[in-house]
């Protein structure tokens, strides 16, 4: 078998076999296939695409290139959730304890974030003492005991995907649906999930800005999951404006706790109930989405969701009393309001630019070596469709520096106020199974 023949075969639109794809992934991983040939192959995929079977074979080949997490000792159906990213996307912090509270085991492997704000681990580390450095045995024990634990990502999980993504990043082949879908799904499958719920974002703050592109990606990932034996579904949700009100690590933790108390933003709560209902059904804890939603709503109303969060935090070294005293979270020195320059209706909040403003404050990482300031961020006071008076606060800037003029400038350019607004974007566009 020669790589040049496989490049030619894919270039000319023919389907590659399982053995041929395994040869490519193994050769690229052990460096017997050079970067320049893999670059040619990814460009061929970019233009020609892949069949459903090719995508499944590519995903499993990348899974088998490194470690795979074994969760068989955990009782029940393990359901993982993945979001394609966004601004103020606090869903994992709410969803994990919420579905765990109704008996769904959540064995969550998370990472640290690049971009607007930190990843799930960064956010949780806003809580004093919380840590994810636990052994596999302890991880399994905690999930069986509490139905919830979070651990950092393995260093050797899907090494083929890491190498391939780095190559795609410098060869203009990042925006290829087969390669994106296989990349995401390989990590989820290697992490040991029995079933997978995907939250695919669309809008200005999302990787897939256009709804058609988000739909194509969602369908591709669902097909891959189902083709390799993982029950998979996807929700396409809006990210044309930030989700919830909080953007920033400690601020998002506080918002998540508020939501578990039943006092969070309506859009964040609703999306968590939509995603959580799917997780509960896939875990076979309910037979219908309506029944699953009822279980989740009861978990919030009864206080079990909040109690599950406290037990989870305490079991991983954190201070559970933070749920009752937000002053124990990192606090910013300055809280600066951004007044509206005119009256009207908020007609747009460009999520990606608002996220960039939060990153300027130190809420996120521009590079993997950047230090995150867990205390800083933004707290929206208005969302799309809300009326605003001249001088009324659009949001509050939480900063450890008094000089936030650059941040204000970016925010004013990101929030549009009009006389009227035709419609507010829907929170959920569709569900794909």
N, C-alpha and C positions, 0 to 999 in steps of 0.2 A: 504494500500500500504506500502511495506517495502523496504528500501534501499537495503538490502542484496539481495532481489529477483531481483531487477533491475540491480544490479552489475552482478549477475549470468546470467541474460538474455542477457546483452550486451556481457559479456565474451564468451558466447556460440554462438554469431554471429546473434542474433535476433534483429529486428528493434524495437526501443522504440516508444511509441505513444507520441503525443503532451502532453497529460495529465501527462504521466510518466516523461517526460523531465521537464515540468513545476514544478512538485513535487520535482525533484532533485535540480533544481536551487533555488527554493524558500526555501527549507530546508537548503541548504548550506548557503544561504544568511542570514537566521535568526538563523543559528547555531544549528538547531535541527538535522541536519545531520553532524556528526563530520568529521574532516579533514581526519582521517584514512579511512573512507568509501569513501569519495570523491577521495582520492588518488587512491584507488582500482578502482574506476570507470574511472578515467582519464587514468590509465594504460590499462584498458580494451579497451578504445577508441583508445589508442595509437597503440595497436596491431590489433584490429579488424576493426577500422574505423567507419564511420557513413554514412548512405545514404543521398542523397540530402535533403529529407524531414526532417530527423533528424537534419541536420545542420541548416536548416531554423528554425525549432522549438527551437533549442538551442539558436540561435541568438536572436530571438524575446523574449524568456524567459529572457535572460540577459538584453535586452533593457528595458523590463517591470520591472526589479528589482530596478530601480531608476528613476531619473528625465528624462523627454524627452523634448527637446527644440521644442517649437511650432513656426513655421515660416510662418504660414498661413496668417499673416498680411503683409507679403512681397509679392509684386506683381511679377508674373512671375514664371517660373520653376527654382527652386533653385538647382544648380548642385554643388556637393562637389567633391573635388579631394583628393586622399590619395596616398602617396608614402610609400612603405615599407622601405624606408630609404636608405642612402648612404653617400658618401663623396662629399662635395661640391654641395649638392643637393639644388640648389637655386630656383627650379622651382616655388614654391608657390609665392615667392616675385615678380616673373615676371608674372606668369599666372593670379593671382588675379586681378591686375589692367588691364592687357591686355584683358581678356574676359569681365571685367566690362565695358571697353571702347566701346564694341560693344553691350552693353545692357543686358548682362547676369548678374543677381543678384548673388553676391558672399557673402554669409553670413558665414564667416569662423570662426570656433572654433579651436583654436590652443593651443599647450602646450609648455612647456620648455623642452629642450632636454637633454637626458643623452648620453654620448659617445663622438664621435669625435668633434662635434661642437654643438652649442646651437640649440634649436628649432626655429620655425618661430618667436615666440614672442621675444626670446633673440635677434635674428638678428634685428628685427624692433626696439628694444629698444636701438640699436646703434645710433638711431636718437634722438637727444636731445628732451625731453619733450613727446615723444610718449608713450602712455599708452593704456592698454586694459581693464582697470577697468571701464567699462561702464555698465549701467543698461540694462536690456532686452529691455525696451521701447526705449532707445537711440540707441541700436544696430539695432533694426528694422527700426527706423526712418532714420538712416544713410544709411542703405542698400537701402531703398526706394528712398532716396535723391541722393546718390552718386553711387549706385549699388555695394558698397563695404564697408565692415567693418570687423574688426577682434576682437574677444573677447576671454578671457581666458576660459579654460575648467571648467565646473561646477564641484563642489566637489562631487556631488552625481550622476554623470552620470555613468551608468552601474556598480554599486558596486559589482554585482556578478562576472563580468569580472575581476575587480581588485583583488578580493579574489582568484578567480580561477587561475589567472596568477601567483600570489605569490605562490600558492601551486604547480603549474606546475614547477616553477623555482627551487624548492627544491626536486622534485620527478622525475626528468629526463623525463618529458613529455612535454617539451616546443615544440619540433619538431614534432608536430602532426598536419597534414594539417587541419582536421576538427576543431580542437581547435584554431589554428592560425586564420583560415578564420572566424570563428564565433566571435572571439575576436575583430578582426579589423572591421568587418561589424556591430557588435552590437554598437560600438561607432559612426560609420558613420550614422546609422539609428536613433539612439537616438538624434543625433545632428540636425535632422530635414530635411535632404536632400530629394529632390524629385528624383534626379538621381545622380549617382556616377561614377566618372572616376578614375580608379585605375592605378597607375604607379608601376608595380611590377619589382623590380630590380633583376638582376642576375649577377654573377661574384664575384671576390674575395672580393669586398667591400660591398657585399649584404648579407642579412640574408639567402637568398636562393642562394647559390653559383652555383649550377648546374641548367642548363636551364630546364631540365625535372621537377625538383622540383618547379621551378618558374612557369612553365606552369601549373602544377597540382594545385598550390595555386591560381593562377589567375582564372583558371576554377572554382574552388570551390567557390571563392568569387563572381564571376559573377553569378553563379547558385543561391547562397544564395540571392543576391540582387534581381534578377529577380523573385525568388520564393516568396519573401515577398513584391513584388509590387514596387520595386525601379528599374528603368531602369539603368542597370549597364553594363559597359564594362571595359576592362583592356588592357593596353599596357605593353608588356614585354620589358624592356630597359636595356642597358648594364651598369654595375657598376664594370667592371674589372679594370677601371681606373677612377679617379675622374671626375665628370661632370664639364665642364667649366674649369677655371683656378684658381679660388679663393676658399680657404678653411679657414674659419674663419668668424666671425660674421660681423664686419664692412666691411671687404674685400668683402664678399658676397653681402652685400647691394650695394656697389659700382658697382659690376659686374651686379647685377640685373638692376640697373639704366642704365648702359651702354647698356644692352640688350634692354630695353624699348626705348632707343634712336636709336636702330638699329646698335649698335657698339659692341655688346657683342660677346662672343665666339660662333662659328658656331654650336657646338654640343648642347649647352644650348638653343640657339635660336630655333634650329630645334626640339628638344624635346618639348619645350613649344608650338610650332606651331602644333605639332602632338597631344599633350594632349588637347591644347586649342580648336582645330578644333572639337574634340570629344565633349567637353563641350558645344560648341556653337550649335552643331547639337542636342544634348540631350535637350538643353534649347529651341529648336525650333526657333532659330534665323537664321538658315540656313537649307536648305533641303539636302545639300550634303557636304561632307568633303572638296571638292574643293572650294565651295562657302564660307564655314566657314574660310578656310585658307586665302582666298582673303580678307575677312573682317578684319582678324587679322593683316595681312601684311599692309593693309591700315591704321589701327589704329596706327601702329608703324611709318609708313612713314609720316603720317599727324601730328604726335605729340600728338594725343588724348590719347594714352596709357600713355605717360609720364605725361600729364596733369591730368589724372585720378589718377595716383600715388600721385602727389602733393596734390590734393584735399583730398584724403584719409588720407595722413599723417597729413595734417593741421587739419582735422576734428577730429582726435584723439590726438590732443595736440602737434604733432611733428612740427619740423621746415622744411617746404617744400623747403627752399632754399638749403638744403643739396644736392638736385638733380643737382644744378648748381655749388656747391662748396664742393668738397669731403673733403677738409680740416676741414669741420665742423663735420666729423665723427671722432670717437676715433682714435688717431694716435699712432703707436708703436714707441718707442725710437730708435730702431735699425732695420736696413734693411740689411740683410746679405745674399749674394749670395752663392749658392752651385755650385761650378764649376765641370764640367764633368771631370772624371779622364782619360777618353780616348775618341777618336773619334769613330763615328759609327752611328747607328740608335737606337733610343729608342724602345726597344722591349717589355718592360713591366713596368707598374707603379702599384704596388700593393696597391690598393685603401685603404684597411683596415689598412695597416701599415703606409701609408702616413697620414691617419686620426689619428692614434695613436700618430704620431709625432706632429700633430697640437694640440692634447690634452695635450701633455707634455708641450707645450708652454703656456697652460692655455685657449685654445680656446673652450674646452668642459668640461663636468662634468664627473669625475670618479664615484662620488656618487651624490645623489640628493641635498646634502648640499654643494657641491663644488661651489666656486666662479668662475664665468667666467670672463676672461679678453677679453672684446669686441674688443680690438685693434689688438690682435695678430693673427697669422695664417701663411698661406703659399700661395704664388702666383706662380703657375706653369709657366714656360717659354717654356716647351716642352711637347708634348703629344706623345702617341704611334704612331710610323711611322715617326716621325720627325728626320731629320739628326742633328747631334751635333758634334761640334769640341772639341778637348781637351781644357779644360779651360773655355769653354763657359758655361754660367749660365743655370742650369737645372731648378732652381726655386729660389725665394727669400724668406727668412725667415723673418717674421715680429715678433719681439720679444721685450719685455721690460726688458730683461736680456741679457748681452753680452755673457754669457756662454751658448752656444747652442751645445756643443760638442755631448751630448747624442742624441739630435735631429738630428744632421748631420749624426751620425753613423746609426741611424734608417733609415734615408732617403736614404743614399747610399746603404743600403741593400734592399731597396724597389724599386729602379729604376734600371732597367737592360738596358745595352747598348750592342748591338751585331753588327756584321759586316753586317748582312742583317736581314730582317723580312719577314716572309711568307705572313701574312695578318694582317689587322687591324680589331679588333672586330667591328661588326655593332652596330650602336647606338640603333636601334629598331629591335628586333627579330621578334615579331609578335603582332597582335592585336586580342583580344579574345572578342567576343560579345555573 
